[in-house]
Amino acid sequence: MGVASHEAINQFKALMDKVDEPLKRTFQNVHQGYKVETLERFLKARDGNVARAHKMLLDSLHWRLQNGIDGILSKPIVPANLYRGVRDSQLIGVSGYTREGLPVFAIGVGLSTFDKASVNYYVQSHIQINEYRDRVILPAATKKHGRYIGKCVKVLDMSGLKLSALNQIKLLTAISTIDDLNYPEKTITYYIVNVPYIFSACWKVVKPLLQERTKLKVQVLQGSGRDDLLKIMDYSALPHFCRREGSGSSRRSNNTTEDCFSFDHPFHQELYNYTKHQSGIQEHTKSLKQGSMRVQLPMADPKKTEFCKTLASEWKKFQTQDDLSMSLHDIQISD
């Protein structure tokens, strides 16, 4: 659907006016003063059906209360070396903004290993970044540009993608489901770059399984995507893995302040200092204790599960073919 009708919005608002106070309070953290725009997002995620959008939003608000999401930005991952490990193995960051003022989130899909901490820390970190985006980054961008900015673009780096990545499919599906159910319609476009052949081959098979709305958001770019991305952002906003074409374009930068995945990058320094500051306000003189927040992981949508199974199956199929081709290539026939 396009922009939600006034009638649907008014019906949705009337329903939300009837919820109890705890739900209203956590809803304020969600909408940040832009209630109509938030209701439109949930309506779009449920194809304009008010009843289904209302249930989706209520479920999300209950999830927030049950898991203490409103306070997650006052729960820094400590000690700092543990957080550095999370950053080194869960590659995500903000490289800058588009010319329209949308934050550019860079995600290192291929090189993320998720092997430096427990699952709970990765889930906690992911939600913290979501909440920081919605409560700090987007409101600041809105204020700066004098108009509402409530979405972002994401650039997904597929370099280094291997069959072993399928070992993390359960975690990635859980994180993706958290986004689908609680942070719908926050990304305008997903740009996929540095794509290996095996991904391109699998993509042709699994793309038809995606919802039409999702397919329209995904753009697979050639090479590092630099030329295409420069049409919507300045060079300074490009993720480090998009700044050079050709061999080596996707390697981690030696300059940690340019590498937006690095704990030393300004974005992660600001986020981490923000959580420590919020923790000081909340805890006063109490010392910070190591320990992750345990967030209830939602059940994956059956369609998403089917998508992931098909992707895994096709990936293994193409990998097997490649391995066979390499084995045949290595065979030397003697006269």
C-alpha positions in Angstrom: 0.0 0.0 0.0 1.0 3.6 -0.4 0.4 6.3 2.2 -2.2 5.2 4.7 -5.7 6.7 4.3 -6.8 9.3 6.8 -9.7 7.0 7.8 -7.3 4.1 8.6 -5.0 6.4 10.6 -7.9 7.8 12.6 -9.2 4.3 13.4 -5.7 3.3 14.4 -5.3 6.4 16.6 -8.6 5.8 18.3 -7.6 2.2 19.2 -4.3 3.4 20.6 -5.9 6.0 22.7 -7.6 3.2 24.6 -4.4 1.4 25.7 -3.2 1.5 29.3 -0.6 3.9 30.6 2.5 1.6 30.6 1.8 0.9 26.9 1.4 4.6 26.2 4.7 5.4 27.9 6.7 2.9 25.9 4.8 4.0 22.7 6.2 7.5 23.3 9.8 6.1 23.0 8.7 4.5 19.7 7.0 7.4 18.0 9.3 10.2 19.4 6.5 12.8 18.9 5.6 11.5 15.3 2.7 9.3 16.1 1.0 9.4 12.7 4.2 8.5 10.9 4.7 5.6 13.2 1.1 4.3 12.8 1.7 4.6 9.0 4.7 2.3 9.3 2.8 -0.4 11.1 -0.1 -0.1 8.7 2.2 -0.5 5.7 3.8 -3.6 7.3 0.3 -5.1 7.5 -0.9 -4.0 4.1 -3.3 -1.3 5.4 -5.3 -3.7 7.6 -6.0 -1.6 10.8 -6.9 -4.6 13.0 -3.7 -6.5 12.1 -1.5 -3.4 12.4 -3.1 -2.7 15.8 -2.3 -6.2 17.0 1.2 -5.9 15.6 1.9 -2.7 17.5 0.4 -3.9 20.7 2.5 -7.1 20.5 5.6 -4.9 20.0 4.8 -2.7 22.9 4.2 -5.7 25.2 7.6 -7.1 24.0 9.2 -3.8 24.9 7.8 -3.9 28.4 8.5 -7.5 29.0 12.2 -7.2 27.9 13.0 -3.7 29.3 13.7 -2.2 25.9 13.0 1.3 27.1 16.0 1.0 29.4 18.4 -0.8 27.0 20.4 2.3 26.2 21.4 2.5 29.9 22.9 -1.0 29.8 26.3 -0.7 28.2 28.1 -3.9 27.3 31.1 -4.0 29.7 34.0 -4.2 30.0 35.0 -2.2 26.9 37.1 -5.0 25.6 34.0 -7.2 25.4 32.2 -4.6 23.5 35.2 -4.2 21.2 35.0 -8.0 20.5 31.3 -7.6 19.6 32.1 -4.8 17.2 34.9 -6.8 15.6 32.6 -9.8 15.0 29.2 -8.1 14.4 30.0 -5.7 11.7 27.7 -2.7 11.5 28.1 1.0 11.7 27.0 4.4 10.4 29.3 5.9 7.7 27.4 9.1 7.1 24.2 10.5 5.6 22.7 10.7 2.2 22.1 14.1 0.6 18.5 13.9 1.7 19.7 13.5 5.3 19.1 9.8 5.8 21.6 7.9 7.9 23.7 5.3 6.0 24.1 2.1 7.9 26.8 -0.2 6.7 26.6 -3.9 7.4 29.5 -6.4 6.9 27.4 -9.5 6.1 30.2 -11.6 4.7 32.9 -10.9 7.3 30.7 -11.0 10.5 31.7 -14.1 12.5 29.6 -13.7 15.7 32.2 -15.6 17.6 33.5 -13.2 20.3 30.5 -13.2 22.7 27.3 -15.0 23.5 24.2 -14.7 21.4 22.6 -12.5 24.1 25.3 -9.8 23.6 24.8 -9.7 19.9 21.0 -9.4 20.2 21.5 -6.7 22.9 23.9 -4.7 20.7 21.6 -4.9 17.7 18.6 -3.6 19.6 20.7 -0.8 21.2 21.7 0.3 17.7 18.1 0.3 16.6 17.0 2.3 19.7 19.9 4.8 19.3 19.0 5.3 15.7 15.3 5.9 16.6 15.8 8.0 19.7 19.0 9.9 18.9 20.1 9.8 15.3 16.8 10.2 13.5 15.5 12.9 15.8 18.8 14.8 15.4 18.5 14.5 11.6 14.9 15.7 11.7 15.9 18.7 13.7 18.8 19.5 11.5 16.9 19.4 8.2 13.6 20.9 9.6 11.5 18.0 8.3 10.7 14.5 9.5 13.4 11.9 8.8 12.3 8.5 10.1 14.1 6.0 7.9 17.6 5.0 6.8 19.4 3.3 4.0 21.5 0.2 4.5 24.6 -0.9 2.5 25.3 -4.7 2.8 28.8 -5.8 2.1 28.9 -9.4 0.9 32.6 -9.8 0.5 34.1 -12.8 2.2 30.8 -14.6 2.3 31.3 -18.3 2.7 29.3 -21.5 3.3 30.2 -21.3 7.0 28.0 -18.2 7.3 25.0 -20.6 7.3 26.1 -21.6 10.8 24.7 -18.2 11.9 21.4 -18.4 10.1 19.4 -19.0 13.3 20.8 -15.9 15.0 20.5 -13.8 11.9 16.9 -14.9 11.4 16.1 -14.1 15.0 17.6 -10.6 14.7 15.8 -10.0 11.4 12.5 -11.1 13.0 13.0 -8.7 15.8 13.3 -5.9 13.2 10.3 -7.1 11.2 8.0 -7.2 14.2 9.2 -4.2 16.2 10.9 -1.8 13.8 9.0 -2.2 10.6 9.6 0.0 7.5 12.6 1.8 8.9 14.8 1.1 5.9 14.0 2.7 2.5 16.6 0.7 0.4 19.0 -2.1 0.9 22.0 -1.8 -1.3 24.0 -5.1 -1.7 27.6 -4.7 -2.8 30.8 -6.8 -3.4 28.6 -9.7 -4.4 30.4 -13.1 -5.0 29.1 -15.3 -7.8 27.6 -17.8 -5.4 25.3 -15.2 -3.9 24.2 -14.0 -7.3 23.3 -17.5 -8.3 21.3 -18.2 -5.0 19.6 -14.8 -5.2 17.9 -15.7 -8.5 16.3 -18.6 -6.7 15.3 -17.1 -3.4 14.2 -13.6 -4.7 10.7 -14.9 -5.8 10.1 -16.0 -2.2 10.3 -12.4 -0.9 7.3 -10.1 -0.5 6.9 -7.7 -3.4 7.3 -4.8 -0.9 10.7 -6.2 0.2 11.9 -7.0 -3.3 11.4 -3.4 -4.3 13.7 -2.2 -1.6 16.6 -4.4 -2.6 19.2 -3.3 -5.1 22.2 -5.5 -6.0 24.9 -3.2 -7.3 27.9 -3.9 -9.5 31.2 -4.2 -7.7 31.6 -2.1 -4.6 28.6 0.0 -5.7 30.7 3.2 -5.4 29.4 4.9 -8.6 25.7 4.1 -7.9 26.0 5.2 -4.2 27.7 8.5 -5.2 24.4 9.4 -6.9 22.7 9.7 -3.4 25.6 10.5 -1.1 28.9 12.3 -1.0 32.2 10.4 -1.1 32.7 11.1 2.6 29.5 9.2 3.5 30.5 6.1 1.6 31.2 3.0 3.7 34.9 2.2 3.7 34.3 -1.0 1.7 32.7 1.1 -1.2 35.5 3.7 -1.6 37.7 1.8 -4.1 36.7 -0.3 -7.1 38.5 -3.5 -7.9 40.6 -5.9 -5.8 40.7 -5.2 -2.1 37.8 -2.8 -2.2 36.0 -4.6 0.6 38.9 -5.1 3.1 38.7 -3.7 6.6 40.4 -0.3 6.7 43.6 0.1 8.6 42.4 3.5 9.7 39.9 2.6 12.5 38.3 6.1 12.4 37.4 5.5 8.8 36.3 1.9 9.3 32.7 2.4 10.5 32.6 -1.1 11.9 35.4 -0.3 14.4 34.8 0.4 18.0 37.1 3.4 17.5 34.9 4.9 14.8 33.0 8.1 16.0 29.6 6.5 15.7 30.4 3.6 18.0 32.3 5.9 20.4 29.3 8.2 20.6 26.9 5.3 21.1 29.0 3.6 23.8 29.6 6.8 25.7 25.9 7.5 25.5 25.0 4.2 27.1 27.6 4.7 29.8 26.2 8.2 30.5 22.7 6.9 30.6 23.8 4.1 32.9 25.3 6.7 35.3 22.0 8.6 35.4 20.1 5.4 36.0 22.4 3.7 38.4 23.9 6.7 40.2 27.0 5.4 42.1 26.4 1.7 41.4 29.3 0.0 39.7 28.6 -1.5 36.3 28.4 -5.2 36.2 29.2 -7.5 33.3 26.3 -9.4 32.0 24.1 -9.3 28.9 20.4 -8.4 28.8 18.3 -11.5 27.9 15.8 -10.5 25.3 13.1 -12.9 24.4 13.6 -14.0 20.8 10.4 -14.1 18.7 9.3 -17.0 16.6 10.3 -16.6 13.0 7.7 -16.1 10.4 7.1 -19.3 8.5 7.7 -17.5 5.2 11.0 -16.2 6.5 12.0 -19.7 7.7 11.1 -21.1 4.2 13.3 -18.3 2.7 16.3 -19.2 4.9 16.0 -22.9 4.2 15.8 -22.4 0.5 18.8 -20.0 0.6 20.8 -22.6 2.6 19.9 -25.4 0.3 20.8 -23.4 -2.9 24.0 -22.2 -1.3 25.2 -25.7 -0.5 24.2 -26.9 -4.0 26.3 -24.2 -5.7 29.1 -24.7 -3.3 29.1 -28.5 -4.0 29.2 -27.7 -7.8 32.1 -25.3 -7.3 34.0 -27.9 -5.2 33.4 -30.5 -7.9 34.6 -28.2 -10.6 37.8 -27.4 -8.7 38.4 -31.2 -8.1 38.0 -31.9 -11.8 40.3 -29.0 -12.6 43.0 -30.5 -10.4 42.9 -33.9 -12.0 45.9 -34.4 -14.3 45.4 -36.9 -17.2 48.6 -38.6 -18.2 49.3 -40.2 -21.6 
